[in-house]
């Protein structure tokens, strides 16, 4: 079965469909598969991480990852960004401020020491959950959340073609979807969205992020790190995600389905979603 690439994030592949309603028979068709390739993030010549990602919007991905992981504090600390195709994948080379590179080197040395010591669990666990910044949660009407949810599928071209990608959308205060990024990885999709938002000056105060996945600790932490005050997820939130949302003052909504969603945490100073109509 042959394959070909006709878009950065899609590979066309011949597949065999087996049908058995009235006796099994085979039919060969062409299917669209989401691409998943190793992407190395290289800072001033030093390889820091290799992620499996969909190879589109990689500039947004690299910048968003750098911001959400605390490697950069501001987009302007990235002076240059280039993408290189290599034998086994892609490498994104970033030139960053020297003080940020020094911090990154120190972090790498610290991680190497903790990994090798085996039973020094207290320090390793303390480092596993980083401090989360405070954010200001917007007031979101129930109808606003539902409007964004209803429009998400129309903005997920890769998901429509392949059925294998997550989406992360930026929605305005009326629930209109303004920006979407997709990837095989839910964290990657959110990082791509964060990178794209940073290029546009950052998230608006009355907007929110909508993700097609669950709301885990990392998704809440990445959102807060980017200054996003509200996160809406199609699936459930984890207990740690709710704890982190409380600590940050982030509005966290999950199990967003047509006609229903759960509010896991709403800051006391944020008006109730029921109090505002659209």
N, C-alpha and C positions, 0 to 999 in steps of 0.2 A: 504494500500500500504506500503510495507516494505522498509527499507533502510539499507545500510551497508557501512562501510568505508573501502576502500582498498588502500588509499593513504592519506598522511597528509592533502592535500588540496582538496580532492575529496570525496564526498559521493554518492554512487550509490543508486538510488531511482527508484522504480517502478512507472511509470506514465501512464496515459491513453491518448492516441492520438485519437483525433476526426477528422475524415476525411469526407468531404462532396461534393466531385466532382460529384458523381452520386447518392446522398442520404447519409445521415449521418450514420456513423458506427464507432464503437470504437475498438481500438487495444491497448493492454497493452504491453509496452516495458520497458526496463531498461535504465534510463538516468543518466548522470553524472552531479552532482550539485557541484558548488564551495562551500566549507565550509566557514562559517563566524562565528567566536566565539569571546567572550570577552577576551581580552588580557590585563592584568594589568601590568603596568611598575612600579616596586618598587625599590626605590633607598635607599640603606642602611636601609632597613626595613620600609621606608615611601612610601606608595602608592601615586603616583603622577598623573597617568592618566590611564584610561581604554579605549582601542580602540577596535573597531570591525575589525577583521583582519582574513586573511586566515592563518591557523596555519602551515606555513612552512617558513623556513629561518627566524625564529624569532630572532636568534642571530643577524643577519644582521639588522633586523627591529629595535630592541631595540637600537643597537649602532647607526644606521643611524638617528633614531628619536632623540636620545640624542645629536648628533652633529648638526643636522639641526635646532633643537629648542634651541640651545645655552646652554643646560644643561652641556655639555662637550665641551671643546675647542679642545681637541686632543683625539684620541682613547686610548692613554696610560693612560688617567685619569680614565679609567674603569679598575679596578683591577680584577674583577671576574664577571661572568655572568652565571646564572643557570636558567633553566626553570622548573617550578613546575606545575603539573597538579592538579587542584582543582575541587571542585564539580560542579561549574558553568562555568568554563573556564580555562584559563591558566594564570600563573603569571611569569613574567620574573624578576628575582631579580638581580640587578646590585649593585656591591660594587664600589663606586666612591670616588675620592679624597675628603678629608674633606672640603677643601675650596669651592669646587663645591657644596657640600651638603649644606653648609651655605648659598650660593647664592640661591639655590633652595628653601630653607626654607623661605628666605626673599621674594622671588618672590611669594610664596604661601600665605604669610601673606598679601602682597600688593594686590593680586588678591581678597582675601577674603574681604578686606575692600572696594574695589571698587565695588564689586558685591552687597554689601548690601546698598550702599548709594543712588542708584537709579538715581539721577539727576546730579551727578558729572560727566557730560559727557565729559568735556575737557580732564581731566586726563585719563579717560578710552579710549577715541578715540586716544589720543597720544600714549598710550601703545599698541593699537591694531596693529599698523604698526611699526614694529621694524626697526632700522637702518639696511641697507643692505650693506654688504661688497663689495668692488670693486673687479672685476675679469678681467682677460685678455682674450678677445675673440679670438678664432682661426680663420683662414681663411678657409672657407668651400666652396668647389665648389658645384654648383647645382647638378652635377652628384653624388657627395659624399652623399648628403642628400637623393637623390632618391635611391641610392644603399642600404643605410641602411633601408629606408622605405620598399623597396621591400623584404628585408630579415626578417623583424620583425615577420611576422606571423609564419615563420618556427621555431622561437625560443620561441613561446608562447604555451607550451604544455598544460597548464591549460586552456587557452582560447580555444584552439582547442577542448578540451574535454568537456568543460562546456558552453562556450560562455558567461561567466559572469565575467571575470577578466580583469583588466588593466595590461599592461606591461610597464616596464621602462628598457630601454636598454642603455648600454654604447657602443659607437661606436668609432672606431679609425679614424685617419685623412683620411683614404681611404674609409670610410663608411662601414667597416667590423664590424659586431656585435661581441663584445668580451664578454659581460656579460649581462644577463637578470634576472630580478626578477619580479614576478607576485603577485597580490593580488586583492581582491574584491574592495579595496579602492585605488584610484590613488595616494593619498598622501603616503599611506603605501608602494605601489610598489616603489615609488621613494626613500622613506626612506630605504627600503631594499637594493636598488641599492647603495645608499650612504654608507650604512654600509659595504656592500661587497667591494666597492672600497677602503674604509678606511683600510680594512684588507690587501689590496694589495698595500698599500703605497699611495693611493690617485689617483685622476684622472690625466691622461696625459694631457699636455698642448694643444695638437692638436686634442683631442677628443671632443665628445659632447654627450649629453643625448638625447634620443629619447623616448617620452612617447605617449601612445595610447589614451591620453585624451586631454582635453583642457589645455591651459596654463593659469592658474589662478595666482593670487598674490602669494599664498603659494608655488606653484610649482617653480616660479622664485626665490622666497626668499630661499627656500630649496637648489636649485641648486647653487646659489651664495654662500650660507653659506658653501657649500661643496667644493668650489673652482672650480666649473664647469662654464666654460666661454661661453657655447652655449647650448641652449635648443631648441629642435625641437619637436613640438606637432602635432598630427594628426588632432586635432580640433582647434578651434579659441583661440586667446588670449583675455584676458579682458583688459580694459583700464588701470586699476591699474597695471596689469602685465607689460604692455608696459612702464608705467612710472617707475616702479621699474627696469626694464631692462636698461632703459636709465641711471638711477642713478648709477647702478652697472657697466655699460659698458659691459653688457651681450648681445650676439647675440641671438635674439629671432625670431624663425621661427614657423609659424603655418599653419593650413589647408594643411598639407603635404599630398598630394594625388599623385597617379601615374601621372607623367608629369607636376606637378604644385605644387608650394608652395608659401606662402606669407612671405616676410621678414618684420616683424613688427619693428624691430630695429637692425641696424648694426652700431656699434661704428665707428666714423670717422677715427680712426686709424686702423681699421680692413679692409683688402682688400675686395673688392666686390666679392661676390660668383660667378659672371660672369667672373671674371678675371682669373680664374684658371680652367684648364681642368684636367681630370683624365685619 
